[in-house]
Structures are given as structure tokens and as C-alpha cells.
């Protein structure tokens, strides 16, 4: 099993991480609750999204995360990581 998963992860948490990797994003698992994709932080159990250094994204949830990452990856001036 990949180091990116925790034994306590729900099937939905695993699905989200697998989907991020499938889309080509480099995912780092900072803690059981915190996933990092470049400058974007996603708190997988609450759906909270922040952008380094201290910007809290107004939307929450996995669909909002995908939308943000897709938007950032399309814009040359915006760096994901």
C-alpha cells in the first residue's frame, strides 16, 4: 500500500486521493487529515481549502478543490507547486 494512505482512511478519502493522482497532481500527505498539492492545502475530512501562505479559499469540498487546481494549472501566472 502507498505511503499516501492511512489505515483509518475511508473509501471516499482514498477515492479523492486516487483521483488527484490520476489527474496528474503531485499529492503529499502531510497528516492523516491534511493533503498538500503544491501551494494548495486540502483538509480531507472537513473539505477546507487554503492556499499558501495564508489564503483561505471561499469554497469547500473536493469538487471545489478540483476546480481550483484545474483553474490554477490552466493559468500560467498561477503556480500550483
Protein Blocks (a to p, Z undefined) as FASTA:
>chain_A
ZZkbcfklcfklmmmmmmmmmnopacddfblmlccehjbccdfknopacddfklccfbgc
jklmmmmmmmmmmpmklcfZZ
